[in-house]
Structures are given as structure tokens and as C-alpha cells.
Amino acid sequence: MSAWVRLRGVSKAFHGLPVLQNFNLHVAPGKVLALVGPSGCGKSTLLRLLAGLEAPDRGTCERHFQRVGFVFQEPRLLPWRTAWQNVALVLPAHWDAPRRRRRLEVLFEQVGLRGFEGYYPGQLSGGMRQRVALARALAVEPDLLLLDEPFSGLDFPLRLRLLRLLYALVRRDGHALTTVYVTHDVREALWLADRMVLLTERPARPSKAYDLPPLPLEARLHAPELRAIEEEILERLAFRVQEGAVSEV
Amino acid sequence: MMTFMRRNWPRWAPWLALLALWQGLSLRLPPTLLPSPGQTAATLWHLLGQRSFYTALALTLGRGLLGFGLSVGLGVLLGLGMGLWETAYRALRPLMVLSTNVPPIAWVALLVIWLGLGNGPPLLVILTTTMPLVAVHVAEGVRELDPALLEMAASFRLPLRTRLRHLVLPALSGRIFAATLLALGFTWRALVMAEFLGSTSGLGYQLAWARQNLETDRVLAYLLVIVGLSLSAEAGLRAGFRRLRPWEQGLHPAEGAYPHRHEDGRWHTHPPLPPTEWL
């Protein structure tokens, strides 16, 4: 029973500024959905709506999930707790010590941080901190995983490495964890997602959706159909920049 | 030892200068005005052999600890309340500011009129001068908590207990430490003054009694005791807080994590360096 969320005609404004207007979106069960849009178009608000942290002003929001895992743009770790303690924090309170330890060991193994459990966030590099944040999101055993431009602050090779890690973590034995990945980078979306939705500027609306072929990540790097999509999108962007329609991308 | 003395001269040299100044002045002034350090030390030694000294010391320490503990404890609770609840902040902050701005001596005067001499004035003077100080510090700290971390706590639906213990209190610990140090200084001054003027026991009262009899050596000996106690309390507090904030101790992983045995069976004395590709 996979999680899913459906937004119908959702509007949301902050201090009179419309962020979302008549927004429809279906987060399909067992699929990785990527939302691509310019910075500041309301993507974070959208995630908060999906997670139930925010209520829509108008429209309906059907949420079918048990637990949500969140990865933010910054790691948002507690600086005064070690990596281990930061992840342990979100484990269910009723778990006993051995069960906690086993779970944490698995998580640190998965994100490739064995041996760094005792470090404080200030002693880790940016990529390692984001791995801890990823482990924390997975620690709640989410059936819905929400990622808000998680790797945008990192350099390209590191981003690719973490995308590869994420790809492996959300796809297990043929089916995926229901995931929403927000980014402003088209390529990240093409490499990771089953479905990619482009968003317009604020107020955000879905402008175009692409169903991506179910290829492994390595094949996606060179797949001609993905190249074609990327080129098409870039061309449209370039055209709109020329027209002066895009103020910030 | 010599290298220690040479390297740390800024620590001990001022004390030596002060002592030399004292000795020099005492040679020129009559002992009723300024007894020499040697004489004061002898009086102190004599005091340390007397039962009455320890009674006074115990009373003062008891009042100080009780007053200080209550101030910090209540101040932190009140500050948390004020920080988390806007109405309480707006209602109580002016009172706190007022209370810290009333000179402690005015409190002593009022409290002696209301309560008479005894335990009441010293304890209440400590409370009125230090508790608002701690409360305001903590309240400001709560209001400045990192909204990003609070949002993180909300999105993982962390229970309130977890949030307080792992997010709010550690985030406030620096401010609580600063407020506690300040409170400690205020406590000593308020306590000795209140005992001096509004009590019939304790070190402050002994000080008043010695002054009345013009026993300047005793006055100075009590002063030394009081300063010594306050300095060691502060040092103790600092050491305690360093232990409570291990994440501030530079680039070393959590204490106790190393040495540890790695899964390959080898012993690691130091944490591994991150692979260079991640740096």
C-alpha cells in the first residue's frame, strides 16, 4: 500500500502574495516525481502543503501516507548533537536501545558514513552533512519522502554522487518509495525521476509534464530521449529569456 | 614550573602587583586603617580555627546556594514561558526590567521593614535582583531560536519533550551560561550586602560586626574569604559548562567515541579522516 497525495484546485497566498493558484498535482504511489521550477516559485510551500504542515486557502488536498521524511535545502542538523544523535532523534521513542542501534548502523551504512557517527555537524563537510540529513529522513521509515533542493549547495561531482546514492535508496527491488524531489536543475530531475513536472513562475502552475523512461541512472546520463527533453526545455527557456518573459531562472 | 610561570605571567602577575601594593601601603598606614597582608593572613588563620566562623560560612553558603538555585531555576522556567508565549513576554518584561533597575539596597531597606532581620531579606534580595536577569536572557534566547531548526522539528513531528531537550535547551545553553555567571556575581554582592544590613548572621553580618569594632584585619580576612568563595564558584561553573557543551571543543569528535574497535577488528585511536574527495 504505497502513499500518494492529490492536490485539486489548491490556492495559497502569503500576506496577499499568491504563491499557488488553482494548482493540481497528483503524487502517484511508488513513483519518483520531480518538480522543476525557477527559484522562489513556491516549491517549498508546495512541499509543506504535501506534508500537511500547511493548509490550503482554497481547494482540496488528499493525503494518503503514514510517515513523511523531509530533506531540506540546508542539512538543518542540531549542531550540538553528533551525527548519530541527530539521526537517533527522529526514531520512534518506544524503541529500545539495541533496536535503535541496529537501525542506525544500517542507516549510516546506507549513506556511507560508517565511522563518522561520533562527529558533530560542524566537523563534517557539506556533502557529509547532507548525507546525515538523508539518513535522518529515512530513519522515520517514511512512505513519502520529500526533498527540497537537497543538493543545490554542492558542487557538481558531489551532487552526482549523492544523486546516485539517492537513486539507489529510493528504488528497491523494482519499486520506488513515493518521492517528491524539488529542484531548479533539469538534469537532476531527468536522472532521478519517473515523472517530471515543470512549474511556471509565481504563482506556480504545472506547465508541462514528462514521463521518463524507467532506466537505471547510468543509462540515463547518455539516453538520447532524455537528451532530447533536456534540449527542448533549455530551448524553451532560452526563447523565453530572449522574449524577456523570464526574470529569474 | 618555571616555564609555566613564564608562559602564564598575565595570569599571576596582577595578583602579585596587588599584593605588593597592599604591602607597600600597609607600611605607611596605621594598622587600624590597613593591616599588612601578613597580619591579615594571621587573622584569617585564627578565624579558620573558630567554630563561629564555620557557622557563619554555612549560613551564607546555604542562603547563597538556595537563592542562586531558585533564581536560576525559576528564571529559566519563567524565561521559557515568556519566550514561548508572546502575551507573557509583553506582560512580564516591563516588570523584569523594573525589578533589575531597582537598586538592591532599596530592596534591602524595604525587606527589612517588611520582614525584619533574618533569612528573608538576603534570600529575597537575591531573587529580586537575579531572577529577572536570567528570565529576560532566556526569553530573548527562545525568541531568537533558529526558525529553520524549528521547522525541521515540526516536519518530523518531534514531541515537545524532545524539542525542549535536544533543540531549545542546547540552543539556549550559551545564554543560560552567560546569565548564570552574571547571576552568580549579583548573588554574592546582594547576599553580602543584605546580610551586612538586614541580618544577624552570616559572613556579611560578621563583616558588619568587625567594621563596627574597627577590626580592620578581620574585615579584610572576611573579604578574602568572600572573594575566594566567589572566584571558586565561578571557576566551578565555567568548568561545569565546558563539560556540558562538548560540541564547542574544536575539531574533535565526541569524547568517548575513541579509541574504538572498527568492524574489521582493528583499533582506531583517532577518528578516520574523511576521504579527500569529500573535503
Interface residues (C-beta under 8 A of the other chain):
Chain A: R48 A51 L53 V68 F70 F72 E74 R76 L78 P79 W80 R81 T82 Q85 L89 V90 A93 R114 G115 F116 E117 G118 Y119 Y120 G122 Q123 L124 S125 G127 M128 R136 V140 P157 L158
Chain B: A148 L149 E151 M152 A154 S155 F156 L158 P159 T162 H166 L167 P170 A171 S173 R245 W247 L251 H252 P253 A254 A257 Y258 H262 E263 H268 P271 P272 P274 E277 W278 L279
